[in-house]
Amino acid sequence: MMNIKFSIKTKFFIIILIPALLLLFVIYLNYVHLGSLGRSAELILSKNYRSIQVAQQIRQLLEVNRNRILMTLFQDRVTVQDGPILNQNISSLLKICKDNITEPGEKQIIDNLFEKYKKYGPLLDDLLKDNQNSIGYSERHYEYLSLTAFLISDLNNLVLINEKAMEAAEEQTRQIAKKGLRYSVGLLFAAILFSIIFSYILSSK
């Protein structure tokens, strides 16, 4: 078996090189975990925040329409003509929600929204037309207000699901950060300990 001897200079170089490589490995792990943190933050913004934003826009439009219908009951017909345009906006926003399903239970809520909206759209258009000719509370007003309340309730549930998902993603991000910190500190101490032990062995020889 060939016995390889290193010079003092080579041995000291090895002492410095090995901890340096360990530190480079620590830097690499930090880079990987930072990348995971970035992707996690991106998911929070792109998936759940988008759903919350669109749901809130739909809720706002529903409330505007509801207020417009209520105003017509008190003979205030200002801005009645804008109703169908808002109705079309709601339809477009619901399609965005359908294309952005990411969480369990979200699909069922959106399906319910579409089912209710099939009744909501024509009912709103009929009320807007009738209110231009007649004044007074009717069964269709009651149906419309009830349907609006159910739609807003579903939208609130949709927002709640995505808020909980954002909280879970935030917790996952914190866990990734803690894990990265543990790796970094552990490997850093390992590099220091290895340097001390290796230096002691070489000096004793």
Biotite code that builds the C-alpha atoms (Angstrom):
import biotite.structure as struc

atoms = struc.array([
    struc.Atom([0.000, 0.000, 0.000], chain_id="A", res_id=1, res_name="MET", atom_name="CA", element="C"),
    struc.Atom([1.461, 3.317, -1.112], chain_id="A", res_id=2, res_name="MET", atom_name="CA", element="C"),
    struc.Atom([2.063, 5.775, 1.698], chain_id="A", res_id=3, res_name="ASN", atom_name="CA", element="C"),
    struc.Atom([1.418, 9.335, 0.517], chain_id="A", res_id=4, res_name="ILE", atom_name="CA", element="C"),
    struc.Atom([3.119, 12.106, 2.474], chain_id="A", res_id=5, res_name="LYS", atom_name="CA", element="C"),
    struc.Atom([2.016, 15.711, 2.347], chain_id="A", res_id=6, res_name="PHE", atom_name="CA", element="C"),
    struc.Atom([4.142, 18.711, 3.095], chain_id="A", res_id=7, res_name="SER", atom_name="CA", element="C"),
    struc.Atom([3.276, 21.060, 5.918], chain_id="A", res_id=8, res_name="ILE", atom_name="CA", element="C"),
    struc.Atom([2.142, 23.630, 3.369], chain_id="A", res_id=9, res_name="LYS", atom_name="CA", element="C"),
    struc.Atom([-0.226, 21.117, 1.724], chain_id="A", res_id=10, res_name="THR", atom_name="CA", element="C"),
    struc.Atom([-1.636, 20.037, 5.058], chain_id="A", res_id=11, res_name="LYS", atom_name="CA", element="C"),
    struc.Atom([-2.439, 23.606, 6.066], chain_id="A", res_id=12, res_name="PHE", atom_name="CA", element="C"),
    struc.Atom([-4.030, 24.163, 2.675], chain_id="A", res_id=13, res_name="PHE", atom_name="CA", element="C"),
    struc.Atom([-6.272, 21.145, 3.264], chain_id="A", res_id=14, res_name="ILE", atom_name="CA", element="C"),
    struc.Atom([-7.185, 22.503, 6.710], chain_id="A", res_id=15, res_name="ILE", atom_name="CA", element="C"),
    struc.Atom([-8.361, 25.739, 5.104], chain_id="A", res_id=16, res_name="ILE", atom_name="CA", element="C"),
    struc.Atom([-9.916, 24.146, 2.003], chain_id="A", res_id=17, res_name="LEU", atom_name="CA", element="C"),
    struc.Atom([-12.292, 21.675, 3.655], chain_id="A", res_id=18, res_name="ILE", atom_name="CA", element="C"),
    struc.Atom([-14.058, 24.216, 5.915], chain_id="A", res_id=19, res_name="PRO", atom_name="CA", element="C"),
    struc.Atom([-14.229, 26.601, 2.973], chain_id="A", res_id=20, res_name="ALA", atom_name="CA", element="C"),
    struc.Atom([-16.004, 23.924, 0.929], chain_id="A", res_id=21, res_name="LEU", atom_name="CA", element="C"),
    struc.Atom([-18.425, 23.343, 3.791], chain_id="A", res_id=22, res_name="LEU", atom_name="CA", element="C"),
    struc.Atom([-19.154, 27.060, 3.946], chain_id="A", res_id=23, res_name="LEU", atom_name="CA", element="C"),
    struc.Atom([-19.787, 27.088, 0.194], chain_id="A", res_id=24, res_name="LEU", atom_name="CA", element="C"),
    struc.Atom([-22.222, 24.234, 0.720], chain_id="A", res_id=25, res_name="PHE", atom_name="CA", element="C"),
    struc.Atom([-23.970, 26.307, 3.419], chain_id="A", res_id=26, res_name="VAL", atom_name="CA", element="C"),
    struc.Atom([-24.270, 29.209, 0.962], chain_id="A", res_id=27, res_name="ILE", atom_name="CA", element="C"),
    struc.Atom([-25.736, 26.871, -1.652], chain_id="A", res_id=28, res_name="TYR", atom_name="CA", element="C"),
    struc.Atom([-28.348, 25.552, 0.788], chain_id="A", res_id=29, res_name="LEU", atom_name="CA", element="C"),
    struc.Atom([-29.283, 29.100, 1.729], chain_id="A", res_id=30, res_name="ASN", atom_name="CA", element="C"),
    struc.Atom([-29.729, 29.887, -1.948], chain_id="A", res_id=31, res_name="TYR", atom_name="CA", element="C"),
    struc.Atom([-32.003, 26.858, -2.395], chain_id="A", res_id=32, res_name="VAL", atom_name="CA", element="C"),
    struc.Atom([-34.140, 27.733, 0.618], chain_id="A", res_id=33, res_name="HIS", atom_name="CA", element="C"),
    struc.Atom([-34.360, 31.388, -0.382], chain_id="A", res_id=34, res_name="LEU", atom_name="CA", element="C"),
    struc.Atom([-35.588, 30.204, -3.773], chain_id="A", res_id=35, res_name="GLY", atom_name="CA", element="C"),
    struc.Atom([-38.245, 28.130, -2.029], chain_id="A", res_id=36, res_name="SER", atom_name="CA", element="C"),
    struc.Atom([-39.265, 31.153, 0.016], chain_id="A", res_id=37, res_name="LEU", atom_name="CA", element="C"),
    struc.Atom([-39.579, 33.213, -3.144], chain_id="A", res_id=38, res_name="GLY", atom_name="CA", element="C"),
    struc.Atom([-41.722, 30.602, -4.866], chain_id="A", res_id=39, res_name="ARG", atom_name="CA", element="C"),
    struc.Atom([-43.919, 30.275, -1.786], chain_id="A", res_id=40, res_name="SER", atom_name="CA", element="C"),
    struc.Atom([-44.464, 34.047, -1.675], chain_id="A", res_id=41, res_name="ALA", atom_name="CA", element="C"),
    struc.Atom([-45.221, 34.049, -5.395], chain_id="A", res_id=42, res_name="GLU", atom_name="CA", element="C"),
    struc.Atom([-47.869, 31.366, -4.918], chain_id="A", res_id=43, res_name="LEU", atom_name="CA", element="C"),
    struc.Atom([-49.499, 33.415, -2.178], chain_id="A", res_id=44, res_name="ILE", atom_name="CA", element="C"),
    struc.Atom([-49.747, 36.448, -4.436], chain_id="A", res_id=45, res_name="LEU", atom_name="CA", element="C"),
    struc.Atom([-50.659, 34.749, -7.697], chain_id="A", res_id=46, res_name="SER", atom_name="CA", element="C"),
    struc.Atom([-53.233, 32.181, -6.564], chain_id="A", res_id=47, res_name="LYS", atom_name="CA", element="C"),
    struc.Atom([-55.062, 33.158, -3.413], chain_id="A", res_id=48, res_name="ASN", atom_name="CA", element="C"),
    struc.Atom([-54.757, 36.930, -3.572], chain_id="A", res_id=49, res_name="TYR", atom_name="CA", element="C"),
    struc.Atom([-56.173, 36.946, -7.087], chain_id="A", res_id=50, res_name="ARG", atom_name="CA", element="C"),
    struc.Atom([-59.228, 34.953, -5.968], chain_id="A", res_id=51, res_name="SER", atom_name="CA", element="C"),
    struc.Atom([-59.795, 37.274, -3.010], chain_id="A", res_id=52, res_name="ILE", atom_name="CA", element="C"),
    struc.Atom([-59.444, 40.365, -5.169], chain_id="A", res_id=53, res_name="GLN", atom_name="CA", element="C"),
    struc.Atom([-61.943, 39.146, -7.790], chain_id="A", res_id=54, res_name="VAL", atom_name="CA", element="C"),
    struc.Atom([-64.439, 37.958, -5.134], chain_id="A", res_id=55, res_name="ALA", atom_name="CA", element="C"),
    struc.Atom([-64.352, 41.369, -3.480], chain_id="A", res_id=56, res_name="GLN", atom_name="CA", element="C"),
    struc.Atom([-64.931, 43.081, -6.832], chain_id="A", res_id=57, res_name="GLN", atom_name="CA", element="C"),
    struc.Atom([-67.972, 40.882, -7.506], chain_id="A", res_id=58, res_name="ILE", atom_name="CA", element="C"),
    struc.Atom([-69.316, 41.580, -4.018], chain_id="A", res_id=59, res_name="ARG", atom_name="CA", element="C"),
    struc.Atom([-68.922, 45.312, -4.568], chain_id="A", res_id=60, res_name="GLN", atom_name="CA", element="C"),
    struc.Atom([-70.812, 45.157, -7.878], chain_id="A", res_id=61, res_name="LEU", atom_name="CA", element="C"),
    struc.Atom([-73.602, 43.112, -6.288], chain_id="A", res_id=62, res_name="LEU", atom_name="CA", element="C"),
    struc.Atom([-73.954, 45.719, -3.554], chain_id="A", res_id=63, res_name="GLU", atom_name="CA", element="C"),
    struc.Atom([-74.024, 48.542, -6.121], chain_id="A", res_id=64, res_name="VAL", atom_name="CA", element="C"),
    struc.Atom([-76.780, 46.750, -8.044], chain_id="A", res_id=65, res_name="ASN", atom_name="CA", element="C"),
    struc.Atom([-78.722, 46.064, -4.860], chain_id="A", res_id=66, res_name="ARG", atom_name="CA", element="C"),
    struc.Atom([-78.521, 49.712, -3.817], chain_id="A", res_id=67, res_name="ASN", atom_name="CA", element="C"),
    struc.Atom([-79.670, 50.768, -7.265], chain_id="A", res_id=68, res_name="ARG", atom_name="CA", element="C"),
    struc.Atom([-82.724, 48.524, -7.082], chain_id="A", res_id=69, res_name="ILE", atom_name="CA", element="C"),
    struc.Atom([-83.542, 49.778, -3.577], chain_id="A", res_id=70, res_name="LEU", atom_name="CA", element="C"),
    struc.Atom([-83.281, 53.376, -4.746], chain_id="A", res_id=71, res_name="MET", atom_name="CA", element="C"),
    struc.Atom([-85.798, 52.745, -7.508], chain_id="A", res_id=72, res_name="THR", atom_name="CA", element="C"),
    struc.Atom([-88.300, 51.662, -4.860], chain_id="A", res_id=73, res_name="LEU", atom_name="CA", element="C"),
    struc.Atom([-88.161, 55.233, -3.557], chain_id="A", res_id=74, res_name="PHE", atom_name="CA", element="C"),
    struc.Atom([-88.710, 56.698, -7.040], chain_id="A", res_id=75, res_name="GLN", atom_name="CA", element="C"),
    struc.Atom([-85.010, 57.430, -7.570], chain_id="A", res_id=76, res_name="ASP", atom_name="CA", element="C"),
    struc.Atom([-84.301, 56.237, -11.101], chain_id="A", res_id=77, res_name="ARG", atom_name="CA", element="C"),
    struc.Atom([-80.862, 57.832, -11.459], chain_id="A", res_id=78, res_name="VAL", atom_name="CA", element="C"),
    struc.Atom([-78.214, 55.510, -12.996], chain_id="A", res_id=79, res_name="THR", atom_name="CA", element="C"),
    struc.Atom([-80.774, 52.750, -13.634], chain_id="A", res_id=80, res_name="VAL", atom_name="CA", element="C"),
    struc.Atom([-79.433, 52.426, -17.160], chain_id="A", res_id=81, res_name="GLN", atom_name="CA", element="C"),
    struc.Atom([-76.017, 51.255, -15.885], chain_id="A", res_id=82, res_name="ASP", atom_name="CA", element="C"),
    struc.Atom([-77.408, 48.027, -14.390], chain_id="A", res_id=83, res_name="GLY", atom_name="CA", element="C"),
    struc.Atom([-76.902, 45.672, -17.350], chain_id="A", res_id=84, res_name="PRO", atom_name="CA", element="C"),
    struc.Atom([-73.268, 46.829, -17.753], chain_id="A", res_id=85, res_name="ILE", atom_name="CA", element="C"),
    struc.Atom([-72.482, 45.905, -14.157], chain_id="A", res_id=86, res_name="LEU", atom_name="CA", element="C"),
    struc.Atom([-74.242, 42.608, -14.743], chain_id="A", res_id=87, res_name="ASN", atom_name="CA", element="C"),
    struc.Atom([-71.875, 41.829, -17.610], chain_id="A", res_id=88, res_name="GLN", atom_name="CA", element="C"),
    struc.Atom([-68.896, 42.743, -15.424], chain_id="A", res_id=89, res_name="ASN", atom_name="CA", element="C"),
    struc.Atom([-70.033, 40.238, -12.790], chain_id="A", res_id=90, res_name="ILE", atom_name="CA", element="C"),
    struc.Atom([-70.231, 37.506, -15.418], chain_id="A", res_id=91, res_name="SER", atom_name="CA", element="C"),
    struc.Atom([-66.663, 38.201, -16.575], chain_id="A", res_id=92, res_name="SER", atom_name="CA", element="C"),
    struc.Atom([-65.325, 38.191, -13.027], chain_id="A", res_id=93, res_name="LEU", atom_name="CA", element="C"),
    struc.Atom([-67.036, 34.879, -12.233], chain_id="A", res_id=94, res_name="LEU", atom_name="CA", element="C"),
    struc.Atom([-65.245, 33.324, -15.207], chain_id="A", res_id=95, res_name="LYS", atom_name="CA", element="C"),
    struc.Atom([-61.936, 34.535, -13.759], chain_id="A", res_id=96, res_name="ILE", atom_name="CA", element="C"),
    struc.Atom([-62.799, 32.806, -10.465], chain_id="A", res_id=97, res_name="CYS", atom_name="CA", element="C"),
    struc.Atom([-63.601, 29.593, -12.328], chain_id="A", res_id=98, res_name="LYS", atom_name="CA", element="C"),
    struc.Atom([-60.203, 29.680, -14.078], chain_id="A", res_id=99, res_name="ASP", atom_name="CA", element="C"),
    struc.Atom([-58.379, 30.298, -10.789], chain_id="A", res_id=100, res_name="ASN", atom_name="CA", element="C"),
    struc.Atom([-59.579, 27.385, -8.627], chain_id="A", res_id=101, res_name="ILE", atom_name="CA", element="C"),
    struc.Atom([-56.705, 26.353, -6.339], chain_id="A", res_id=102, res_name="THR", atom_name="CA", element="C"),
    struc.Atom([-58.088, 25.273, -2.953], chain_id="A", res_id=103, res_name="GLU", atom_name="CA", element="C"),
    struc.Atom([-60.290, 22.357, -1.760], chain_id="A", res_id=104, res_name="PRO", atom_name="CA", element="C"),
    struc.Atom([-63.920, 23.416, -1.523], chain_id="A", res_id=105, res_name="GLY", atom_name="CA", element="C"),
    struc.Atom([-63.428, 26.367, -3.857], chain_id="A", res_id=106, res_name="GLU", atom_name="CA", element="C"),
    struc.Atom([-64.910, 24.603, -6.884], chain_id="A", res_id=107, res_name="LYS", atom_name="CA", element="C"),
    struc.Atom([-68.161, 23.812, -5.075], chain_id="A", res_id=108, res_name="GLN", atom_name="CA", element="C"),
    struc.Atom([-68.591, 27.434, -4.010], chain_id="A", res_id=109, res_name="ILE", atom_name="CA", element="C"),
    struc.Atom([-67.936, 28.716, -7.540], chain_id="A", res_id=110, res_name="ILE", atom_name="CA", element="C"),
    struc.Atom([-70.367, 26.170, -8.994], chain_id="A", res_id=111, res_name="ASP", atom_name="CA", element="C"),
    struc.Atom([-72.986, 27.469, -6.543], chain_id="A", res_id=112, res_name="ASN", atom_name="CA", element="C"),
    struc.Atom([-72.220, 31.028, -7.597], chain_id="A", res_id=113, res_name="LEU", atom_name="CA", element="C"),
    struc.Atom([-72.748, 30.170, -11.256], chain_id="A", res_id=114, res_name="PHE", atom_name="CA", element="C"),
    struc.Atom([-75.980, 28.331, -10.473], chain_id="A", res_id=115, res_name="GLU", atom_name="CA", element="C"),
    struc.Atom([-77.389, 31.284, -8.537], chain_id="A", res_id=116, res_name="LYS", atom_name="CA", element="C"),
    struc.Atom([-76.146, 33.761, -11.125], chain_id="A", res_id=117, res_name="TYR", atom_name="CA", element="C"),
    struc.Atom([-78.227, 32.042, -13.819], chain_id="A", res_id=118, res_name="LYS", atom_name="CA", element="C"),
    struc.Atom([-81.279, 33.350, -11.931], chain_id="A", res_id=119, res_name="LYS", atom_name="CA", element="C"),
    struc.Atom([-79.678, 36.597, -10.788], chain_id="A", res_id=120, res_name="TYR", atom_name="CA", element="C"),
    struc.Atom([-78.801, 38.032, -14.216], chain_id="A", res_id=121, res_name="GLY", atom_name="CA", element="C"),
    struc.Atom([-82.257, 37.794, -15.878], chain_id="A", res_id=122, res_name="PRO", atom_name="CA", element="C"),
    struc.Atom([-83.989, 38.832, -12.639], chain_id="A", res_id=123, res_name="LEU", atom_name="CA", element="C"),
    struc.Atom([-81.860, 41.969, -12.361], chain_id="A", res_id=124, res_name="LEU", atom_name="CA", element="C"),
    struc.Atom([-82.507, 42.922, -15.986], chain_id="A", res_id=125, res_name="ASP", atom_name="CA", element="C"),
    struc.Atom([-86.282, 42.438, -15.541], chain_id="A", res_id=126, res_name="ASP", atom_name="CA", element="C"),
    struc.Atom([-86.354, 44.562, -12.394], chain_id="A", res_id=127, res_name="LEU", atom_name="CA", element="C"),
    struc.Atom([-84.389, 47.352, -14.035], chain_id="A", res_id=128, res_name="LEU", atom_name="CA", element="C"),
    struc.Atom([-86.826, 47.423, -16.957], chain_id="A", res_id=129, res_name="LYS", atom_name="CA", element="C"),
    struc.Atom([-89.938, 47.199, -14.799], chain_id="A", res_id=130, res_name="ASP", atom_name="CA", element="C"),
    struc.Atom([-88.735, 49.886, -12.402], chain_id="A", res_id=131, res_name="ASN", atom_name="CA", element="C"),
    struc.Atom([-88.721, 52.374, -15.235], chain_id="A", res_id=132, res_name="GLN", atom_name="CA", element="C"),
    struc.Atom([-92.480, 51.906, -15.597], chain_id="A", res_id=133, res_name="ASN", atom_name="CA", element="C"),
    struc.Atom([-93.797, 50.900, -12.191], chain_id="A", res_id=134, res_name="SER", atom_name="CA", element="C"),
    struc.Atom([-92.994, 51.627, -8.561], chain_id="A", res_id=135, res_name="ILE", atom_name="CA", element="C"),
    struc.Atom([-93.494, 49.364, -5.557], chain_id="A", res_id=136, res_name="GLY", atom_name="CA", element="C"),
    struc.Atom([-92.189, 46.322, -3.731], chain_id="A", res_id=137, res_name="TYR", atom_name="CA", element="C"),
    struc.Atom([-93.009, 42.939, -5.252], chain_id="A", res_id=138, res_name="SER", atom_name="CA", element="C"),
    struc.Atom([-92.206, 39.253, -4.815], chain_id="A", res_id=139, res_name="GLU", atom_name="CA", element="C"),
    struc.Atom([-89.479, 39.580, -7.427], chain_id="A", res_id=140, res_name="ARG", atom_name="CA", element="C"),
    struc.Atom([-87.809, 42.262, -5.334], chain_id="A", res_id=141, res_name="HIS", atom_name="CA", element="C"),
    struc.Atom([-87.801, 39.873, -2.386], chain_id="A", res_id=142, res_name="TYR", atom_name="CA", element="C"),
    struc.Atom([-86.399, 37.086, -4.576], chain_id="A", res_id=143, res_name="GLU", atom_name="CA", element="C"),
    struc.Atom([-83.729, 39.404, -5.942], chain_id="A", res_id=144, res_name="TYR", atom_name="CA", element="C"),
    struc.Atom([-82.627, 40.664, -2.511], chain_id="A", res_id=145, res_name="LEU", atom_name="CA", element="C"),
    struc.Atom([-82.531, 37.110, -1.122], chain_id="A", res_id=146, res_name="SER", atom_name="CA", element="C"),
    struc.Atom([-80.519, 35.890, -4.095], chain_id="A", res_id=147, res_name="LEU", atom_name="CA", element="C"),
    struc.Atom([-78.083, 38.774, -3.704], chain_id="A", res_id=148, res_name="THR", atom_name="CA", element="C"),
    struc.Atom([-77.614, 37.913, -0.029], chain_id="A", res_id=149, res_name="ALA", atom_name="CA", element="C"),
    struc.Atom([-76.879, 34.266, -0.901], chain_id="A", res_id=150, res_name="PHE", atom_name="CA", element="C"),
    struc.Atom([-74.372, 35.312, -3.576], chain_id="A", res_id=151, res_name="LEU", atom_name="CA", element="C"),
    struc.Atom([-72.581, 37.634, -1.159], chain_id="A", res_id=152, res_name="ILE", atom_name="CA", element="C"),
    struc.Atom([-72.496, 34.852, 1.453], chain_id="A", res_id=153, res_name="SER", atom_name="CA", element="C"),
    struc.Atom([-70.871, 32.462, -1.050], chain_id="A", res_id=154, res_name="ASP", atom_name="CA", element="C"),
    struc.Atom([-68.346, 35.137, -1.989], chain_id="A", res_id=155, res_name="LEU", atom_name="CA", element="C"),
    struc.Atom([-67.499, 35.649, 1.684], chain_id="A", res_id=156, res_name="ASN", atom_name="CA", element="C"),
    struc.Atom([-66.870, 31.903, 1.988], chain_id="A", res_id=157, res_name="ASN", atom_name="CA", element="C"),
    struc.Atom([-64.665, 32.030, -1.100], chain_id="A", res_id=158, res_name="LEU", atom_name="CA", element="C"),
    struc.Atom([-62.622, 34.836, 0.433], chain_id="A", res_id=159, res_name="VAL", atom_name="CA", element="C"),
    struc.Atom([-62.380, 32.932, 3.727], chain_id="A", res_id=160, res_name="LEU", atom_name="CA", element="C"),
    struc.Atom([-61.034, 29.776, 2.048], chain_id="A", res_id=161, res_name="ILE", atom_name="CA", element="C"),
    struc.Atom([-58.325, 31.741, 0.264], chain_id="A", res_id=162, res_name="ASN", atom_name="CA", element="C"),
    struc.Atom([-57.419, 33.722, 3.382], chain_id="A", res_id=163, res_name="GLU", atom_name="CA", element="C"),
    struc.Atom([-56.907, 30.467, 5.286], chain_id="A", res_id=164, res_name="LYS", atom_name="CA", element="C"),
    struc.Atom([-54.771, 29.164, 2.409], chain_id="A", res_id=165, res_name="ALA", atom_name="CA", element="C"),
    struc.Atom([-52.671, 32.328, 2.582], chain_id="A", res_id=166, res_name="MET", atom_name="CA", element="C"),
    struc.Atom([-52.187, 31.828, 6.317], chain_id="A", res_id=167, res_name="GLU", atom_name="CA", element="C"),
    struc.Atom([-51.113, 28.209, 5.699], chain_id="A", res_id=168, res_name="ALA", atom_name="CA", element="C"),
    struc.Atom([-48.689, 29.343, 2.986], chain_id="A", res_id=169, res_name="ALA", atom_name="CA", element="C"),
    struc.Atom([-47.300, 31.970, 5.341], chain_id="A", res_id=170, res_name="GLU", atom_name="CA", element="C"),
    struc.Atom([-46.736, 29.315, 8.004], chain_id="A", res_id=171, res_name="GLU", atom_name="CA", element="C"),
    struc.Atom([-45.058, 27.086, 5.414], chain_id="A", res_id=172, res_name="GLN", atom_name="CA", element="C"),
    struc.Atom([-42.778, 29.985, 4.468], chain_id="A", res_id=173, res_name="THR", atom_name="CA", element="C"),
    struc.Atom([-41.784, 30.450, 8.111], chain_id="A", res_id=174, res_name="ARG", atom_name="CA", element="C"),
    struc.Atom([-41.021, 26.722, 8.423], chain_id="A", res_id=175, res_name="GLN", atom_name="CA", element="C"),
    struc.Atom([-38.815, 26.846, 5.315], chain_id="A", res_id=176, res_name="ILE", atom_name="CA", element="C"),
    struc.Atom([-36.964, 29.838, 6.768], chain_id="A", res_id=177, res_name="ALA", atom_name="CA", element="C"),
    struc.Atom([-36.431, 28.059, 10.101], chain_id="A", res_id=178, res_name="LYS", atom_name="CA", element="C"),
    struc.Atom([-35.229, 24.930, 8.321], chain_id="A", res_id=179, res_name="LYS", atom_name="CA", element="C"),
    struc.Atom([-32.756, 26.941, 6.249], chain_id="A", res_id=180, res_name="GLY", atom_name="CA", element="C"),
    struc.Atom([-31.458, 28.645, 9.377], chain_id="A", res_id=181, res_name="LEU", atom_name="CA", element="C"),
    struc.Atom([-30.962, 25.307, 11.154], chain_id="A", res_id=182, res_name="ARG", atom_name="CA", element="C"),
    struc.Atom([-29.055, 23.901, 8.175], chain_id="A", res_id=183, res_name="TYR", atom_name="CA", element="C"),
    struc.Atom([-26.837, 26.968, 7.976], chain_id="A", res_id=184, res_name="SER", atom_name="CA", element="C"),
    struc.Atom([-26.011, 27.106, 11.687], chain_id="A", res_id=185, res_name="VAL", atom_name="CA", element="C"),
    struc.Atom([-25.469, 23.331, 11.902], chain_id="A", res_id=186, res_name="GLY", atom_name="CA", element="C"),
    struc.Atom([-23.106, 23.185, 8.955], chain_id="A", res_id=187, res_name="LEU", atom_name="CA", element="C"),
    struc.Atom([-21.269, 26.283, 10.111], chain_id="A", res_id=188, res_name="LEU", atom_name="CA", element="C"),
    struc.Atom([-20.601, 24.717, 13.512], chain_id="A", res_id=189, res_name="PHE", atom_name="CA", element="C"),
    struc.Atom([-19.608, 21.474, 11.770], chain_id="A", res_id=190, res_name="ALA", atom_name="CA", element="C"),
    struc.Atom([-17.086, 23.365, 9.638], chain_id="A", res_id=191, res_name="ALA", atom_name="CA", element="C"),
    struc.Atom([-15.613, 25.089, 12.705], chain_id="A", res_id=192, res_name="ILE", atom_name="CA", element="C"),
    struc.Atom([-15.487, 21.846, 14.695], chain_id="A", res_id=193, res_name="LEU", atom_name="CA", element="C"),
    struc.Atom([-13.875, 19.979, 11.804], chain_id="A", res_id=194, res_name="PHE", atom_name="CA", element="C"),
    struc.Atom([-11.230, 22.686, 11.472], chain_id="A", res_id=195, res_name="SER", atom_name="CA", element="C"),
    struc.Atom([-10.391, 22.502, 15.185], chain_id="A", res_id=196, res_name="ILE", atom_name="CA", element="C"),
    struc.Atom([-10.171, 18.687, 15.237], chain_id="A", res_id=197, res_name="ILE", atom_name="CA", element="C"),
    struc.Atom([-8.189, 18.467, 11.998], chain_id="A", res_id=198, res_name="PHE", atom_name="CA", element="C"),
    struc.Atom([-5.792, 21.182, 13.196], chain_id="A", res_id=199, res_name="SER", atom_name="CA", element="C"),
    struc.Atom([-5.272, 19.359, 16.484], chain_id="A", res_id=200, res_name="TYR", atom_name="CA", element="C"),
    struc.Atom([-4.542, 16.031, 14.729], chain_id="A", res_id=201, res_name="ILE", atom_name="CA", element="C"),
    struc.Atom([-2.046, 17.588, 12.362], chain_id="A", res_id=202, res_name="LEU", atom_name="CA", element="C"),
    struc.Atom([-0.321, 19.570, 15.091], chain_id="A", res_id=203, res_name="SER", atom_name="CA", element="C"),
    struc.Atom([0.010, 16.468, 17.278], chain_id="A", res_id=204, res_name="SER", atom_name="CA", element="C"),
    struc.Atom([1.726, 14.614, 14.428], chain_id="A", res_id=205, res_name="LYS", atom_name="CA", element="C"),
])
